[in-house]
C-alpha cells in the first residue's frame, strides 16, 4: 500500500526550474507475511519537470509497481527500470522490512560510528541572499561549498566566488558549482574558463542534457572538471549507460537514486564509472528523512569506511514537517551527516 504526503520547505528553495515551497512524496509500505510486525517504509519522490517518471498517472503506475514487488518478493526486475523514484522507494521499504530497522546496510555509518562528509549547499537567490547563505555556511565550518548558479547575472556569480577565494584558498575551502544546464553550448567554454580562475573543484551539468556531442566537446576541452547529473536521467539499460560514458567521457558523475535508477541503477552507474576512472559522488534530491537515510546508507555501503569525498546529503533540515524515524536520528555534526 502507499499514501501521499506533502512536505513544506522552511524557506523557498530556488532552482533553475523555479522555486519549491512544498514537496509531494508517496510513502510505500511492505509487510512481511511471515512476520506481520515487520513493516518496511520507503519514499517515492519524483521531482516535478525533472524525473523521467514524473507522470500524470503516477499513482496508477505505483499501484502496478507495488503489485509486482508483492507478487515476486523482490525489486530486481527490468519492468521497474523506467520508474526510478518508485524503484528506490520499494527497494528502501523492502530493506527496511527485511532488516527490521533503519540500518539498511551494515557499515560504520549505519552503526553510528562515523559520519559522512557533506557539502554546504547554497540555493539560488539574489546576490545578497546568496552572499548571506555563503557566510552562514562558512561560519558553520563547511569546507566544501556548492553554489547553484544560473539565476543571477553571471558576473555577480563570479563576484561571489571571487569573494570566497579572497579569504580561503582551495586547500581550505572546496568550491563546487551547479549550472543545471543554464549555459548555452556556444558560450559554455568561455564561462568555464572564467570560472576556472577560482580553483573550482567541478561544475555540474554546464549545458542542457541530451546534447552528447556538445557535452563531449566540453569535457574534452574544459579547464575544470565537469560532472554529469541531469544527463543521466532516463538512461536505464546498462549498455546505454556504457555508451553515454564512452561518448561523453566526463570527469565525474553525480548519482541521485530517485532519479538515476534506484539503488540498483546507482550501483550500475558507479561500477561503469569506476571501470573508466570517472569519479562519482551521491546526493539526495529533496527527500524526507526516509529517503535521506536510505541514500546515506547506500553511499556508506558503496564507498566504504572513511569516506573523504563530500557527498550531497545536507537536505534533512529543509522541511518544517519532516518525518521522524523510530530509533534513528540524522544530524549534521562537524559538517558530517551522522546517524545517532
ZIBELFEN-V918242 format. One record per helix or strand of 3 or more residues. SS is the DSSP state (H for helix, E for strand). FROM is the first residue (numbers start at 1). TO is the last residue. If there is no record, write none. Layout:
BEGIN
SS,FROM,TO
SS,FROM,TO
END
This chain:
BEGIN
E,2,15
E,18,32
E,35,44
H,58,72
H,78,80
H,84,99
E,116,118
E,120,122
H,127,139
E,144,148
H,154,167
E,174,178
H,185,196
E,200,204
H,212,221
E,226,228
H,230,232
H,238,248
E,252,255
H,262,275
E,279,283
H,289,303
E,330,333
E,336,339
END
